[in-house]
Amino acid sequence: MTLLEVRGLEVTYPGGAAAVRGVDLSLAAGQKLGIAGESGCGKSSLALALLRLLPAGARVTGEVLLDGEDVLTMRWGQVRAVRWAGASIVFQGAMHSLNPVHRVGDQIAEPILLHRRTTTAAARKRAGELMEQVGLPAARAAAYPHELSGGQRQRVMIAMALACAPRLIIADEPTTALDVMIQAQILRLSEQLVSEQDLGLIMISHDLAVLADTCDRLAVMYAGRVVEEGPAREVHEDARHPYANALSAAFPRIGDPASRFAPRGLAGDPPDPAALPSGCTFHPRCPVALDSCAAHDQELREAGPERRAACVHVGTTVPGPATATEDARTRGHDVADR
């Protein structure tokens, strides 16, 4: 059964900045969906739009169906009930998300008190149980955020997200600034919780390798649009869109000396959402762009079993990362390490 269905979602900020442009996504209970892309590609705006957490000046259109009900057309009372209880979000940077003057146990208990008819004692007991569920001793509920390590704070954020037993969790860069060992622990914990509680998980990251190891499906965003979607490992290892290809190649691969010592990437940055180029928005940076790409945008099309990509080369052989890099150099692009 489909838990979340996103149809034609668009987010425009004051000044005409188109942060999200016609995104369609779906997620089933027990499924993990990764969303990847560089900074400025619209990942966080998409996540915030799902729970109507964007600033008042943002214009949002489309549909966000959570268990069949459109979050975007709900009354504010319904939206308040959906947040925490229906869907919750884990923000990046736990130190900035937690209140430094309140004990972490009280912060976990707060949404329970707001959304459940219960006593303070019962909410605090539940907070301790949630801490143990995410691998922290219940006694640490009395600690303040600065008394915990980065990984422990991130576990507190996950415990808060689970406080009211939501069906959907959105994790926006949940392992940012964590060392690789703690990152691996947080990712394993997320997978375990999804499996045990039949949750839907949306995980946002710039790291395709992390998402390929963690998620079932992967959507790659560029300039506010999904440019490729499919089974996570297939997209990471055999991307059909040049941008997804370059994003994957930018990370060194274990056991591949050439990749380790010469990681590849793309010069420049994603375009300004308020001044998008004509045609395919990726064409100014694309190493395999055709003349027609500057005039005609590309819609998502079938790119294999359960795969879609928005590229004129879909259905033909798309050059791999190494070939694409050489092509870019011959066309005068400075393809640099990122």
C-alpha positions as CSV (number, residue, x, y, z in Angstrom):
1,M,0.0,0.0,0.0
2,T,1.3,3.5,-0.9
3,L,2.1,5.5,2.2
4,L,3.1,8.8,0.5
5,E,2.3,10.0,-3.0
6,V,3.7,13.3,-4.3
7,R,2.2,14.6,-7.5
8,G,3.4,17.7,-9.4
9,L,4.9,19.3,-6.4
10,E,6.2,22.8,-7.0
11,V,7.8,25.3,-4.5
12,T,8.5,28.9,-5.5
13,Y,10.0,31.5,-3.2
14,P,9.5,35.2,-3.3
15,G,11.4,36.7,-6.2
16,G,10.5,33.8,-8.5
17,A,13.1,31.2,-7.2
18,A,11.7,27.9,-8.4
19,A,13.2,25.5,-5.7
20,V,11.1,22.4,-6.6
21,R,9.6,21.9,-10.1
22,G,7.0,19.3,-10.8
23,V,8.3,16.5,-8.6
24,D,6.4,13.1,-8.6
25,L,7.4,10.5,-6.0
26,S,5.8,7.6,-4.2
27,L,6.8,5.6,-1.1
28,A,5.3,2.5,0.5
29,A,5.4,1.5,4.1
30,G,8.5,-0.4,4.9
31,Q,10.3,1.2,2.0
32,K,13.4,3.6,2.1
33,L,13.7,6.3,-0.6
34,G,16.9,8.3,-1.0
35,I,17.0,11.8,-2.4
36,A,20.4,13.0,-3.7
37,G,21.8,16.1,-5.3
38,E,24.2,18.9,-4.7
39,S,23.4,21.8,-2.3
40,G,20.9,24.1,-4.0
41,C,19.1,21.3,-5.9
42,G,15.9,21.5,-3.9
43,K,16.2,18.5,-1.6
44,S,15.5,20.3,1.7
45,S,12.7,22.5,0.2
46,L,11.0,19.3,-0.9
47,A,11.3,17.8,2.5
48,L,9.9,20.8,4.3
49,A,7.1,21.1,1.8
50,L,5.9,17.6,2.6
51,L,5.0,18.8,6.1
52,R,4.2,22.4,5.3
53,L,7.2,23.7,7.2
54,L,8.2,26.3,4.5
55,P,8.2,30.0,5.3
56,A,4.9,31.9,4.8
57,G,6.2,33.6,1.6
58,A,6.7,30.3,-0.3
59,R,4.1,29.2,-2.8
60,V,3.4,25.5,-2.9
61,T,1.3,23.7,-5.5
62,G,0.6,20.1,-6.3
63,E,-0.4,17.2,-4.1
64,V,1.2,15.5,-1.1
65,L,-1.0,12.5,-0.3
66,L,-0.2,10.9,3.1
67,D,-2.3,7.8,3.6
68,G,-4.6,9.2,0.8
69,E,-5.1,12.7,2.4
70,D,-3.6,15.8,0.8
71,V,-1.4,17.6,3.4
72,L,-1.4,20.8,1.3
73,T,-5.2,21.2,1.6
74,M,-5.6,20.2,5.2
75,R,-6.8,22.7,7.8
76,W,-4.0,23.8,10.3
77,G,-5.5,21.7,13.0
78,Q,-5.2,18.6,10.8
79,V,-1.6,19.6,9.9
80,R,-0.7,19.9,13.5
81,A,-2.1,16.4,14.1
82,V,-0.2,15.0,11.2
83,R,3.2,16.4,12.3
84,W,4.8,14.0,14.8
85,A,1.9,11.6,14.8
86,G,1.6,10.9,11.1
87,A,5.0,12.0,9.8
88,S,8.1,13.5,11.5
89,I,11.4,15.0,10.4
90,V,15.0,14.6,11.6
91,F,16.9,17.7,10.8
92,Q,20.6,17.9,10.1
93,G,22.8,19.3,12.8
94,A,21.3,18.0,16.0
95,M,23.1,20.5,18.2
96,H,21.3,23.3,16.5
97,S,17.9,21.5,16.6
98,L,17.9,20.6,20.3
99,N,17.2,23.2,22.9
100,P,20.4,23.7,24.9
101,V,18.7,24.7,28.1
102,H,16.3,21.7,28.4
103,R,17.2,18.1,29.2
104,V,17.0,15.8,26.2
105,G,14.4,13.5,27.9
106,D,12.0,16.4,28.4
107,Q,12.5,17.3,24.7
108,I,11.5,13.8,23.6
109,A,8.5,13.9,26.0
110,E,7.2,17.2,24.7
111,P,5.6,15.9,21.5
112,I,4.1,13.0,23.5
113,L,2.4,15.4,25.9
114,L,1.2,17.5,23.0
115,H,-0.3,14.7,20.9
116,R,-1.2,12.0,23.5
117,R,-3.5,12.2,26.5
118,T,-1.0,11.2,29.1
119,T,0.7,12.4,32.2
120,T,4.2,14.0,32.5
121,A,5.4,10.9,34.3
122,A,4.2,8.6,31.6
123,A,5.6,10.8,28.9
124,R,9.0,10.8,30.6
125,K,8.9,7.0,31.0
126,R,8.1,6.7,27.3
127,A,11.1,9.0,26.5
128,G,13.4,6.7,28.4
129,E,12.1,3.7,26.5
130,L,12.6,5.5,23.2
131,M,16.2,6.4,24.2
132,E,16.9,2.7,24.8
133,Q,15.3,1.8,21.5
134,V,17.8,4.0,19.7
135,G,20.7,2.7,21.7
136,L,21.1,5.2,24.6
137,P,20.7,4.4,28.3
138,A,17.4,5.8,29.7
139,A,19.5,7.5,32.4
140,R,20.9,9.8,29.8
141,A,17.5,11.4,29.5
142,A,18.6,13.8,32.3
143,A,21.5,15.1,30.2
144,Y,21.6,18.4,28.4
145,P,22.5,18.4,24.7
146,H,26.1,19.7,25.3
147,E,26.7,16.7,27.5
148,L,26.2,14.2,24.7
149,S,28.4,13.4,21.7
150,G,27.3,14.2,18.1
151,G,26.2,10.6,17.5
152,Q,24.3,10.5,20.8
153,R,22.5,13.8,19.9
154,Q,21.5,12.4,16.5
155,R,20.1,9.4,18.3
156,V,18.1,11.7,20.5
157,M,16.7,13.4,17.3
158,I,15.7,10.0,16.0
159,A,14.0,9.2,19.3
160,M,12.1,12.4,19.1
161,A,11.0,11.6,15.6
162,L,9.6,8.2,16.8
163,A,7.9,9.7,19.9
164,C,4.4,9.7,18.5
165,A,4.7,6.5,16.4
166,P,4.6,8.2,12.9
167,R,4.2,6.2,9.7
168,L,6.7,8.3,7.8
169,I,10.1,9.7,8.8
170,I,12.0,12.3,6.8
171,A,15.7,12.4,7.5
172,D,17.4,15.5,6.1
173,E,21.2,14.8,6.0
174,P,21.0,12.9,9.3
175,T,24.7,12.0,9.3
176,T,26.2,15.4,8.5
177,A,29.4,16.2,10.5
178,L,29.5,12.7,12.0
179,D,32.6,10.5,11.7
180,V,32.3,7.4,9.5
181,M,31.9,4.9,12.4
182,I,29.1,6.9,14.0
183,Q,27.5,7.5,10.6
184,A,27.4,3.8,9.9
185,Q,25.8,3.2,13.3
186,I,23.1,5.8,12.6
187,L,22.4,4.4,9.2
188,R,22.1,0.8,10.6
189,L,19.7,2.1,13.3
190,S,17.5,3.8,10.6
191,E,17.3,0.6,8.6
192,Q,16.5,-1.5,11.7
193,L,13.7,0.9,12.7
194,V,12.1,0.9,9.3
195,S,12.2,-2.9,9.2
196,E,10.9,-3.5,12.7
197,Q,8.2,-0.8,12.7
198,D,7.1,-0.9,9.0
199,L,7.9,2.8,8.6
200,G,8.4,4.7,5.4
201,L,11.8,6.5,5.3
202,I,12.9,9.4,3.1
203,M,16.6,10.0,3.5
204,I,18.2,13.1,2.0
205,S,21.9,13.3,1.2
206,H,24.5,14.5,-1.3
207,D,26.3,11.1,-0.9
208,L,25.0,8.5,-3.5
209,A,27.1,5.8,-1.9
210,V,25.4,6.2,1.5
211,L,22.0,6.2,-0.1
212,A,22.8,3.2,-2.3
213,D,23.8,1.2,0.7
214,T,20.8,2.3,2.8
215,C,17.8,2.8,0.5
216,D,15.7,0.7,-1.7
217,R,15.1,3.4,-4.3
218,L,17.0,6.6,-5.2
219,A,15.8,9.9,-6.8
220,V,18.5,12.3,-8.0
221,M,17.5,16.0,-8.1
222,Y,19.0,18.8,-10.1
223,A,17.7,22.4,-10.3
224,G,14.5,21.4,-8.4
225,R,13.6,18.4,-10.6
226,V,14.0,14.7,-10.4
227,V,16.4,13.8,-13.3
228,E,16.7,10.1,-12.5
229,E,14.9,7.6,-10.3
230,G,15.2,3.8,-9.9
231,P,16.6,1.1,-7.7
232,A,19.2,2.7,-5.5
233,R,22.2,0.5,-6.3
234,E,21.5,0.4,-10.0
235,V,21.3,4.2,-10.2
236,H,24.6,4.6,-8.2
237,E,26.5,2.0,-10.2
238,D,24.9,2.5,-13.7
239,A,23.4,6.0,-13.9
240,R,21.4,6.8,-17.0
241,H,21.5,10.6,-16.6
242,P,24.9,12.5,-17.0
243,Y,24.4,14.4,-13.7
244,A,23.7,11.3,-11.7
245,N,26.7,9.7,-13.4
246,A,29.0,12.6,-12.4
247,L,27.6,12.7,-8.9
248,S,28.4,9.0,-8.5
249,A,31.9,9.4,-10.0
250,A,32.7,12.3,-7.7
251,F,33.2,9.9,-4.8
252,P,36.2,7.5,-4.6
253,R,35.4,3.8,-4.7
254,I,37.1,1.4,-2.4
255,G,39.4,-1.0,-4.3
256,D,39.6,1.3,-7.3
257,P,43.0,3.1,-7.3
258,A,42.1,5.3,-10.2
259,S,38.9,6.5,-8.5
260,R,40.7,6.9,-5.2
261,F,43.5,9.1,-6.5
262,A,41.6,11.0,-9.2
263,P,38.0,11.6,-8.1
264,R,36.0,13.3,-10.8
265,G,33.3,15.9,-10.6
266,L,31.8,18.8,-12.5
267,A,32.9,22.4,-12.6
268,G,30.5,25.1,-11.3
269,D,27.3,24.9,-9.3
270,P,23.7,24.2,-9.9
271,P,21.9,27.2,-11.4
272,D,20.2,30.0,-9.5
273,P,16.6,28.9,-9.0
274,A,15.5,32.5,-9.9
275,A,17.4,32.4,-13.2
276,L,17.2,28.9,-14.7
277,P,18.8,28.4,-18.1
278,S,16.6,27.5,-21.0
279,G,16.0,24.0,-22.2
280,C,17.6,21.3,-20.0
281,T,18.8,23.1,-16.9
282,F,21.8,20.8,-16.8
283,H,23.1,21.5,-20.3
284,P,25.6,24.3,-19.4
285,R,27.5,21.7,-17.2
286,C,26.7,18.6,-19.2
287,P,29.7,16.9,-20.9
288,V,27.5,15.1,-23.4
289,A,25.0,17.9,-24.2
290,L,23.6,18.3,-27.7
291,D,22.7,21.6,-29.4
292,S,19.0,20.7,-28.9
293,C,19.5,20.5,-25.1
294,A,19.7,24.3,-24.9
295,A,16.3,24.7,-26.5
296,H,14.3,21.7,-25.2
297,D,13.8,20.4,-21.7
298,Q,13.6,16.7,-21.1
299,E,10.9,14.9,-19.2
300,L,11.4,11.7,-17.2
301,R,11.1,8.6,-19.5
302,E,11.6,4.9,-19.1
303,A,15.2,4.0,-18.8
304,G,14.9,0.3,-17.9
305,P,12.9,-1.8,-15.5
306,E,11.5,0.5,-12.8
307,R,13.8,3.2,-13.9
308,R,13.3,6.7,-15.3
309,A,15.7,9.4,-16.5
310,A,15.3,12.9,-18.0
311,C,17.9,12.9,-20.7
312,V,18.0,13.0,-24.5
313,H,20.5,10.1,-24.4
314,V,18.1,7.7,-22.7
315,G,17.7,4.7,-25.0
316,T,21.2,5.2,-26.4
317,T,24.6,4.6,-24.8
318,V,25.4,7.3,-22.3
319,P,29.1,7.9,-21.9
320,G,30.5,6.7,-18.5
321,P,32.2,9.0,-16.0
322,A,35.7,8.7,-17.6
323,T,34.5,9.2,-21.1
324,A,32.3,12.1,-20.1
325,T,35.2,13.8,-18.4
326,E,37.4,13.5,-21.5
327,D,34.5,14.8,-23.7
328,A,34.1,17.8,-21.4
329,R,37.7,18.7,-21.6
330,T,37.6,18.6,-25.4
331,R,34.7,21.0,-25.4
332,G,36.6,23.4,-23.2
333,H,35.1,22.7,-19.9
334,D,37.3,22.6,-16.8
335,V,36.1,19.5,-15.0
336,A,37.6,19.8,-11.6
337,D,37.7,17.7,-8.4
338,R,35.1,18.7,-5.9
